[in-house]
Protein backbone atom coordinates (compact mmCIF):
# COMPACT_ATOMS: atom_id res chain seq x y z
CA UNK A 1 0.00 0.00 0.00
CA UNK A 2 1.46 3.30 -1.03
CA UNK A 3 0.84 6.48 0.97
CA UNK A 4 1.70 9.15 -1.57
CA UNK A 5 -0.09 10.12 -4.72
CA UNK A 6 1.66 8.42 -7.64
CA UNK A 7 2.24 10.29 -10.87
CA UNK A 8 2.14 8.58 -14.23
CA UNK A 9 5.67 8.20 -15.60
CA UNK A 10 6.37 10.24 -18.71
CA UNK A 11 6.07 8.41 -22.01
CA UNK A 12 9.32 7.32 -23.55
CA UNK A 13 10.52 9.16 -26.66
CA UNK A 14 10.13 6.99 -29.78
CA UNK A 15 13.89 6.87 -30.40
CA UNK A 16 14.52 5.58 -26.89
CA UNK A 17 11.84 2.92 -27.34
CA UNK A 18 13.41 1.81 -30.64
CA UNK A 19 16.85 1.56 -29.08
CA UNK A 20 15.54 -0.47 -26.14
CA UNK A 21 13.71 -2.89 -28.41
CA UNK A 22 16.78 -3.19 -30.62
CA UNK A 23 19.16 -3.75 -27.73
CA UNK A 24 16.85 -6.29 -26.11
CA UNK A 25 16.44 -8.32 -29.30
CA UNK A 26 20.12 -8.21 -30.31
CA UNK A 27 21.34 -9.25 -26.85
CA UNK A 28 18.76 -12.04 -26.65
CA UNK A 29 20.62 -14.43 -28.95
CA UNK A 30 24.06 -14.35 -27.25
CA UNK A 31 22.50 -14.79 -23.82
CA UNK A 32 20.19 -17.58 -25.02
CA UNK A 33 23.02 -19.44 -26.76
CA UNK A 34 25.27 -19.27 -23.69
CA UNK A 35 22.36 -20.41 -21.50
CA UNK A 36 21.63 -23.29 -23.85
CA UNK A 37 25.23 -24.49 -23.94
CA UNK A 38 25.86 -24.22 -20.21
CA UNK A 39 22.55 -25.58 -18.96
CA UNK A 40 22.19 -28.40 -21.45
CA UNK A 41 25.75 -29.54 -20.72
CA UNK A 42 25.24 -29.56 -16.94
CA UNK A 43 21.73 -31.05 -17.02
CA UNK A 44 22.71 -33.73 -19.52
CA UNK A 45 25.83 -34.59 -17.53
CA UNK A 46 23.81 -34.67 -14.32
CA UNK A 47 21.20 -36.99 -15.80
CA UNK A 48 23.88 -39.18 -17.28
CA UNK A 49 25.69 -39.42 -13.96
CA UNK A 50 22.48 -39.85 -11.96
CA UNK A 51 23.34 -43.47 -11.32
CA UNK A 52 26.13 -42.27 -9.08
CA UNK A 53 26.05 -39.81 -6.21
CA UNK A 54 27.90 -37.04 -8.03
CA UNK A 55 25.24 -36.75 -10.72
CA UNK A 56 22.84 -35.09 -8.27
CA UNK A 57 25.28 -32.28 -7.58
CA UNK A 58 25.97 -31.74 -11.29
CA UNK A 59 22.22 -31.61 -11.97
CA UNK A 60 21.76 -29.13 -9.10
CA UNK A 61 24.57 -27.03 -10.58
CA UNK A 62 22.70 -26.98 -13.89
CA UNK A 63 19.53 -25.84 -12.15
CA UNK A 64 21.38 -23.06 -10.34
CA UNK A 65 22.95 -21.97 -13.64
CA UNK A 66 19.48 -21.81 -15.20
CA UNK A 67 18.36 -19.66 -12.27
CA UNK A 68 21.20 -17.27 -12.96
CA UNK A 69 20.31 -16.92 -16.64
CA UNK A 70 16.63 -16.51 -15.70
CA UNK A 71 17.54 -13.74 -13.28
CA UNK A 72 19.49 -11.95 -16.02
CA UNK A 73 16.53 -12.28 -18.40
CA UNK A 74 14.12 -10.86 -15.81
CA UNK A 75 16.40 -7.85 -15.42
CA UNK A 76 16.31 -7.41 -19.21
CA UNK A 77 12.51 -7.66 -19.15
CA UNK A 78 12.36 -4.96 -16.49
CA UNK A 79 14.59 -2.70 -18.59
CA UNK A 80 12.45 -3.35 -21.67
CA UNK A 81 9.11 -2.64 -20.00
CA UNK A 82 10.33 0.10 -17.68
CA UNK A 83 8.73 -1.45 -14.62
CA UNK A 84 9.56 -4.11 -12.06
CA UNK A 85 8.77 -7.70 -12.97
CA UNK A 86 7.62 -10.31 -10.43
CA UNK A 87 10.43 -12.25 -8.77
CA UNK A 88 9.62 -15.88 -7.99
CA UNK A 89 9.86 -17.20 -4.45
CA UNK A 90 12.20 -20.14 -4.92
CA UNK A 91 11.85 -23.13 -2.66
CA UNK A 92 14.37 -22.91 0.16
CA UNK A 93 15.68 -25.53 2.52
CA UNK A 94 14.17 -25.32 5.97
CA UNK A 95 16.16 -25.00 9.11
CA UNK A 96 17.02 -28.44 10.37
CA UNK A 97 16.97 -30.13 6.96
CA UNK A 98 19.69 -32.67 6.44
CA UNK A 99 22.48 -32.56 3.86
CA UNK A 100 20.67 -34.56 1.20
CA UNK A 101 17.41 -32.70 1.57
CA UNK A 102 19.25 -29.39 1.24
CA UNK A 103 21.07 -30.66 -1.83
CA UNK A 104 17.84 -31.76 -3.49
CA UNK A 105 15.87 -28.60 -2.64
CA UNK A 106 16.49 -26.83 -6.00
CA UNK A 107 15.44 -30.01 -7.83
CA UNK A 108 12.06 -29.96 -6.03
CA UNK A 109 11.25 -26.38 -7.04
CA UNK A 110 8.85 -26.06 -10.05
CA UNK A 111 10.16 -22.58 -10.93
CA UNK A 112 13.71 -23.92 -11.17
CA UNK A 113 12.61 -26.36 -13.86
CA UNK A 114 10.76 -23.59 -15.69
CA UNK A 115 14.09 -21.72 -15.70
CA UNK A 116 15.73 -24.82 -17.17
CA UNK A 117 13.05 -25.06 -19.87
CA UNK A 118 13.58 -21.41 -20.79
CA UNK A 119 17.33 -21.95 -21.02
CA UNK A 120 16.76 -24.86 -23.40
CA UNK A 121 14.14 -23.27 -25.70
CA UNK A 122 14.83 -19.54 -25.39
CA UNK A 123 17.27 -19.63 -28.28
CA UNK A 124 14.39 -20.27 -30.70
CA UNK A 125 12.58 -16.99 -30.07
CA UNK A 126 15.92 -15.25 -29.56
CA UNK A 127 16.97 -16.28 -33.08
CA UNK A 128 13.71 -15.00 -34.55
CA UNK A 129 14.01 -11.70 -32.70
CA UNK A 130 17.67 -11.28 -33.67
CA UNK A 131 16.94 -12.04 -37.35
CA UNK A 132 14.00 -9.60 -37.49
CA UNK A 133 16.01 -6.74 -36.02
CA UNK A 134 19.05 -7.34 -38.21
CA UNK A 135 16.90 -7.68 -41.34
CA UNK A 136 14.90 -4.48 -40.74
CA UNK A 137 17.83 -2.33 -39.67
CA UNK A 138 19.81 -3.72 -42.62
CA UNK A 139 17.01 -2.78 -45.01
CA UNK A 140 16.78 0.72 -43.56
CA UNK A 141 20.51 1.37 -43.65
CA UNK A 142 20.93 -0.21 -47.07
CA UNK A 143 18.08 1.83 -48.55
CA UNK A 144 19.35 5.05 -47.00
CA UNK A 145 22.91 4.67 -48.30
CA UNK A 146 22.48 2.68 -51.54
CA UNK A 147 22.66 5.83 -53.67
CA UNK A 148 26.26 6.24 -52.50
CA UNK A 149 27.79 2.79 -52.52
CA UNK A 150 25.93 1.32 -55.50
CA UNK A 151 28.53 2.93 -57.81
CA UNK A 152 31.11 0.47 -56.51
CA UNK A 153 29.08 -2.56 -57.61
CA UNK A 154 30.61 -4.01 -60.80
CA UNK A 155 28.12 -4.11 -63.69
CA UNK A 156 30.40 -5.41 -66.49
CA UNK A 157 29.04 -8.95 -66.37
CA UNK A 158 26.30 -9.21 -68.98
CA UNK A 159 24.58 -11.99 -67.01
CA UNK A 160 24.33 -9.85 -63.84
CA UNK A 161 20.90 -8.36 -63.30
CA UNK A 162 19.81 -5.82 -60.72
CA UNK A 163 16.70 -6.28 -58.59
CA UNK A 164 14.92 -3.57 -60.58
CA UNK A 165 15.68 -5.40 -63.82
CA UNK A 166 14.44 -8.71 -62.40
CA UNK A 167 11.02 -7.28 -61.56
CA UNK A 168 10.70 -5.43 -64.87
CA UNK A 169 11.63 -1.85 -63.92
CA UNK A 170 14.58 -1.70 -66.30
CA UNK A 171 18.31 -2.04 -65.89
CA UNK A 172 19.16 1.62 -65.38
CA UNK A 173 20.95 2.83 -62.25
CA UNK A 174 18.09 5.25 -61.52
CA UNK A 175 15.55 2.40 -61.42
CA UNK A 176 17.85 0.34 -59.22
CA UNK A 177 18.49 3.22 -56.81
CA UNK A 178 14.81 4.16 -56.70
CA UNK A 179 13.71 0.61 -55.92
CA UNK A 180 16.26 -0.02 -53.16
CA UNK A 181 15.63 3.42 -51.64
CA UNK A 182 11.89 2.73 -51.71
CA UNK A 183 12.39 -0.58 -49.94
CA UNK A 184 14.49 1.22 -47.34
CA UNK A 185 11.75 3.82 -46.85
CA UNK A 186 9.10 1.12 -46.32
CA UNK A 187 11.42 -0.60 -43.87
CA UNK A 188 11.91 2.71 -42.02
CA UNK A 189 8.14 3.30 -41.77
CA UNK A 190 7.54 -0.21 -40.45
CA UNK A 191 10.66 -0.24 -38.27
CA UNK A 192 8.92 0.59 -34.94
CA UNK A 193 6.38 -2.20 -35.46
CA UNK A 194 9.07 -4.68 -36.50
CA UNK A 195 11.27 -3.83 -33.52
CA UNK A 196 8.31 -4.12 -31.13
CA UNK A 197 7.32 -7.48 -32.64
CA UNK A 198 10.88 -8.75 -32.43
CA UNK A 199 11.16 -7.77 -28.76
CA UNK A 200 7.73 -9.17 -27.90
CA UNK A 201 8.39 -12.49 -29.61
CA UNK A 202 11.18 -13.23 -27.17
CA UNK A 203 9.78 -11.32 -24.19
CA UNK A 204 6.47 -13.21 -24.33
CA UNK A 205 8.15 -16.59 -23.91
CA UNK A 206 10.39 -15.28 -21.15
CA UNK A 207 7.40 -13.72 -19.40
CA UNK A 208 5.36 -16.93 -19.51
CA UNK A 209 8.16 -19.16 -18.23
CA UNK A 210 9.99 -16.81 -15.88
CA UNK A 211 7.41 -14.45 -14.37
CA UNK A 212 3.90 -15.89 -14.72
CA UNK A 213 4.26 -18.26 -11.78
CA UNK A 214 5.82 -15.48 -9.71
CA UNK A 215 2.88 -13.24 -10.63
CA UNK A 216 0.47 -15.95 -9.48
CA UNK A 217 2.40 -16.30 -6.23
CA UNK A 218 2.18 -12.54 -5.78
CA UNK A 219 -1.57 -12.57 -6.31
CA UNK A 220 -2.01 -15.33 -3.75
CA UNK A 221 0.17 -13.40 -1.30
CA UNK A 222 -1.84 -10.23 -1.89
CA UNK A 223 -5.11 -12.11 -1.32
CA UNK A 224 -3.77 -13.52 1.94
CA UNK A 225 -2.48 -10.10 2.97
CA UNK A 226 -5.81 -8.49 2.08
CA UNK A 227 -7.62 -11.09 4.15
CA UNK A 228 -5.34 -10.40 7.11
CA UNK A 229 -5.83 -6.65 6.72
CA UNK A 230 -9.61 -7.16 6.59
CA UNK A 231 -9.55 -9.30 9.73
CA UNK A 232 -7.48 -6.72 11.57
CA UNK A 233 -9.72 -3.88 10.40
CA UNK A 234 -12.80 -5.81 11.48
CA UNK A 235 -11.26 -6.57 14.87
CA UNK A 236 -10.35 -2.91 15.32
CA UNK A 237 -13.85 -1.82 14.36
CA UNK A 238 -15.39 -4.28 16.81
CA UNK A 239 -13.13 -3.07 19.62
CA UNK A 240 -14.01 0.55 18.82
CA UNK A 241 -17.70 -0.32 18.71
CA UNK A 242 -17.46 -2.09 22.05
CA UNK A 243 -15.65 0.90 23.56
CA UNK A 244 -18.18 3.36 22.15
CA UNK A 245 -21.10 1.31 23.46
CA UNK A 246 -19.45 1.07 26.88
CA UNK A 247 -18.66 4.78 27.07
CA UNK A 248 -21.94 5.97 25.56
CA UNK A 249 -25.26 4.09 25.54
CA UNK A 250 -24.27 1.66 28.29
CA UNK A 251 -23.48 4.47 30.73
CA UNK A 252 -26.70 6.27 29.85
CA UNK A 253 -28.74 3.11 30.34
CA UNK A 254 -27.12 2.53 33.72
CA UNK A 255 -27.95 6.10 34.71
CA UNK A 256 -31.48 5.60 33.35
CA UNK A 257 -31.98 2.58 35.59
CA UNK A 258 -30.73 4.52 38.59
CA UNK A 259 -33.05 7.47 37.77
CA UNK A 260 -36.05 5.19 37.43
CA UNK A 261 -35.25 3.54 40.75
CA UNK A 262 -34.91 6.91 42.44
CA UNK A 263 -38.18 8.11 40.88
CA UNK A 264 -40.00 5.05 42.20
CA UNK A 265 -38.81 5.86 45.74
CA UNK A 266 -39.67 9.56 45.34
CA UNK A 267 -43.07 8.96 43.80
CA UNK A 268 -44.93 8.44 47.11
CA UNK A 269 -43.22 11.16 49.17
CA UNK A 270 -42.34 13.86 46.60
CA UNK A 271 -44.25 13.57 43.31
CA UNK A 272 -42.75 16.82 41.95
CA UNK A 273 -39.20 15.63 42.38
CA UNK A 274 -40.18 12.26 40.94
CA UNK A 275 -41.61 13.99 37.87
CA UNK A 276 -38.37 15.90 37.32
CA UNK A 277 -36.41 12.68 37.74
CA UNK A 278 -38.62 10.99 35.15
CA UNK A 279 -38.12 13.92 32.77
CA UNK A 280 -34.36 13.47 33.12
CA UNK A 281 -34.79 9.75 32.49
CA UNK A 282 -36.74 10.47 29.32
CA UNK A 283 -33.92 12.78 28.15
CA UNK A 284 -31.40 10.04 28.92
CA UNK A 285 -33.51 7.62 26.86
CA UNK A 286 -33.57 9.96 23.88
CA UNK A 287 -29.81 10.52 24.04
CA UNK A 288 -29.18 6.79 24.33
CA UNK A 289 -31.38 6.11 21.30
CA UNK A 290 -29.55 8.83 19.32
CA UNK A 291 -26.17 7.35 20.22
CA UNK A 292 -27.34 3.85 19.29
CA UNK A 293 -28.54 5.16 15.93
CA UNK A 294 -25.18 6.81 15.34
CA UNK A 295 -23.41 3.56 16.22
CA UNK A 296 -25.71 1.60 13.92
CA UNK A 297 -24.79 3.94 11.08
CA UNK A 298 -21.17 3.11 11.84
CA UNK A 299 -21.94 -0.58 11.37
CA UNK A 300 -24.11 -0.37 8.25
CA UNK A 301 -25.76 2.99 7.43
CA UNK A 302 -29.43 2.29 6.63
CA UNK A 303 -29.43 4.86 3.83
CA UNK A 304 -26.48 3.11 2.21
CA UNK A 305 -28.39 -0.16 2.12
CA UNK A 306 -31.69 1.40 1.06
CA UNK A 307 -30.69 4.10 -1.46
CA UNK A 308 -27.08 3.46 -2.37
CA UNK A 309 -23.69 5.10 -1.99
CA UNK A 310 -24.44 8.47 -3.62
CA UNK A 311 -27.35 9.24 -1.28
CA UNK A 312 -25.47 8.00 1.78
CA UNK A 313 -22.37 10.15 1.23
CA UNK A 314 -24.53 13.16 0.40
CA UNK A 315 -26.41 12.83 3.69
CA UNK A 316 -23.21 12.20 5.65
CA UNK A 317 -21.47 15.21 4.08
CA UNK A 318 -24.50 17.40 4.76
CA UNK A 319 -24.17 16.73 8.47
CA UNK A 320 -20.60 18.04 8.71
CA UNK A 321 -19.92 21.32 10.55
CA UNK A 322 -18.09 22.74 7.49
CA UNK A 323 -19.42 23.12 3.93
CA UNK A 324 -18.71 20.01 1.86
CA UNK A 325 -19.29 20.04 -1.89
CA UNK A 326 -20.28 16.55 -3.05
CA UNK A 327 -20.01 15.15 -6.58
CA UNK A 328 -21.13 11.51 -6.64
CA UNK A 329 -21.55 9.76 -9.99
CA UNK A 330 -21.66 6.01 -9.43
CA UNK A 331 -23.71 3.12 -10.82
CA UNK A 332 -26.87 2.34 -8.85
CA UNK A 333 -25.81 -1.22 -8.06
CA UNK A 334 -22.37 -1.77 -6.61
CA UNK A 335 -21.11 -4.64 -4.41
CA UNK A 336 -22.07 -3.93 -0.81
CA UNK A 337 -18.49 -4.48 0.41
CA UNK A 338 -17.19 -1.88 -2.06
CA UNK A 339 -19.92 0.63 -1.17
CA UNK A 340 -19.31 0.14 2.55
CA UNK A 341 -15.55 0.62 2.21
CA UNK A 342 -16.02 3.76 0.08
CA UNK A 343 -18.56 5.21 2.53
CA UNK A 344 -16.30 4.75 5.54
CA UNK A 345 -13.34 6.21 3.65
CA UNK A 346 -15.38 9.34 2.93
CA UNK A 347 -16.75 9.52 6.48
CA UNK A 348 -13.40 9.03 8.21
CA UNK A 349 -11.62 11.42 5.84
CA UNK A 350 -14.18 14.19 6.49
CA UNK A 351 -14.01 13.52 10.23
CA UNK A 352 -10.23 14.00 10.09
CA UNK A 353 -10.67 17.18 8.06
CA UNK A 354 -13.03 18.63 10.69
CA UNK A 355 -10.93 17.54 13.68
CA UNK A 356 -7.37 18.14 12.59
CA UNK A 357 -6.95 20.16 9.39
CA UNK A 358 -8.42 23.53 10.33
CA UNK A 359 -10.10 23.66 6.91
CA UNK A 360 -13.21 25.76 6.32
CA UNK A 361 -14.41 23.78 3.31
CA UNK A 362 -13.91 20.40 1.63
CA UNK A 363 -14.73 18.66 -1.65
CA UNK A 364 -15.87 15.03 -1.86
CA UNK A 365 -15.87 13.23 -5.20
CA UNK A 366 -17.04 9.66 -5.77
CA UNK A 367 -16.75 8.28 -9.30
CA UNK A 368 -15.88 5.23 -11.35
CA UNK A 369 -12.62 5.51 -13.31
CA UNK A 370 -11.06 2.64 -15.27
CA UNK A 371 -13.10 -0.06 -13.52
CA UNK A 372 -12.27 1.37 -10.11
CA UNK A 373 -14.42 3.19 -7.59
CA UNK A 374 -12.46 6.32 -6.71
CA UNK A 375 -13.16 8.43 -3.62
CA UNK A 376 -11.33 11.77 -3.43
CA UNK A 377 -11.45 14.20 -0.50
CA UNK A 378 -9.81 17.63 -0.86
CA UNK A 379 -9.55 20.29 1.82
CA UNK A 380 -7.88 23.69 2.21
CA UNK A 381 -6.47 22.97 5.66
CA UNK A 382 -2.97 23.14 7.10
CA UNK A 383 -1.78 19.82 5.67
CA UNK A 384 0.81 17.58 7.28
CA UNK A 385 -1.44 14.51 7.48
CA UNK A 386 0.31 11.15 7.82
CA UNK A 387 -0.73 7.50 7.67
CA UNK A 388 0.62 6.50 11.09
CA UNK A 389 -0.02 3.13 12.80
CA UNK A 390 -2.92 3.27 15.22
CA UNK A 391 -4.48 6.39 13.69
CA UNK A 392 -7.63 6.82 11.63
CA UNK A 393 -5.93 6.87 8.22
CA UNK A 394 -4.11 3.65 9.04
CA UNK A 395 -7.49 2.08 9.79
CA UNK A 396 -8.74 3.27 6.41
CA UNK A 397 -5.78 1.64 4.70
CA UNK A 398 -6.56 -1.65 6.45
CA UNK A 399 -10.24 -1.44 5.52
CA UNK A 400 -9.34 -0.76 1.88
CA UNK A 401 -6.85 -3.61 1.84
CA UNK A 402 -9.72 -5.95 2.70
CA UNK A 403 -11.31 -5.15 -0.69
CA UNK A 404 -7.98 -4.96 -2.61
CA UNK A 405 -8.11 -1.16 -2.53
CA UNK A 406 -5.34 1.39 -2.17
CA UNK A 407 -5.01 4.62 -0.23
CA UNK A 408 -3.06 7.59 -1.60
CA UNK A 409 -2.30 10.74 0.35
CA UNK A 410 -0.77 14.08 -0.63
CA UNK A 411 -0.61 16.46 2.34
CA UNK A 412 2.33 18.90 2.24
CA UNK A 413 2.90 21.19 5.20
CA UNK A 414 0.69 24.22 4.79
CA UNK A 415 -1.83 22.30 2.69
CA UNK A 416 -3.87 21.61 0.78
CA UNK A 417 -4.54 17.93 1.42
CA UNK A 418 -5.86 15.35 -1.02
CA UNK A 419 -6.84 11.86 0.05
CA UNK A 420 -7.68 9.38 -2.71
CA UNK A 421 -8.96 5.84 -2.32
CA UNK A 422 -9.21 3.38 -5.20
CA UNK A 423 -11.27 0.20 -4.95
CA UNK A 424 -11.28 -2.19 -7.94
CA UNK A 425 -14.72 -3.23 -9.15
CA UNK A 426 -15.46 -6.85 -10.09
CA UNK A 427 -15.56 -7.36 -13.85
Number of C-alpha atoms within 10 A of each C-alpha: 12 11 17 16 14 10 6 6 7 6 7 10 8 10 10 10 17 18 14 20 24 25 17 26 31 21 14 24 22 15 17 23 19 14 24 21 12 17 26 18 14 21 22 15 16 22 14 14 16 15 10 10 10 11 19 22 16 21 25 20 18 24 24 18 21 28 24 14 22 23 16 13 21 21 14 19 22 14 15 20 13 12 9 11 19 18 17 18 12 15 14 11 15 10 7 8 11 10 9 9 14 15 15 15 17 22 20 14 15 13 23 25 17 21 25 27 17 25 28 19 16 24 22 15 23 27 19 17 30 24 15 21 24 15 13 20 18 14 20 23 15 18 22 17 14 16 16 10 9 13 10 7 7 8 11 7 7 6 6 10 12 16 16 19 15 10 9 9 15 15 15 11 15 12 17 20 20 16 16 21 21 15 17 24 17 15 21 19 12 13 20 19 13 22 27 18 17 25 28 19 17 24 26 13 17 23 20 14 21 28 22 17 19 20 17 13 16 16 12 12 12 14 16 13 15 20 17 15 21 20 15 16 21 16 12 16 16 13 12 12 16 13 12 15 17 12 11 16 20 16 14 22 17 11 16 21 13 14 21 17 14 15 22 15 13 16 16 9 10 11 14 12 14 20 14 13 22 20 14 16 21 15 14 20 17 13 16 20 15 13 17 17 14 12 17 13 13 16 14 14 20 14 16 19 13 10 12 21 27 22 14 19 24 16 14 16 22 14 11 14 11 15 14 21 16 18 15 17 13 16 12 9 10 15 9 14 12 21 20 20 20 25 24 19 26 24 18 15 23 24 16 15 26 19 10 14 21 14 20 14 16 21 17 22 18 23 17 17 13 9 12 16 22 20 21 21 24 24 25 18 21 18 21 15 20 16 18 10 9 9 10 17 22 17 22 24 23 26 28 27 24 26 20 21 24 21 25 18 21 20 20 14 12 12 18 17 23 22 23 23 23 22 24 17 17 9 4
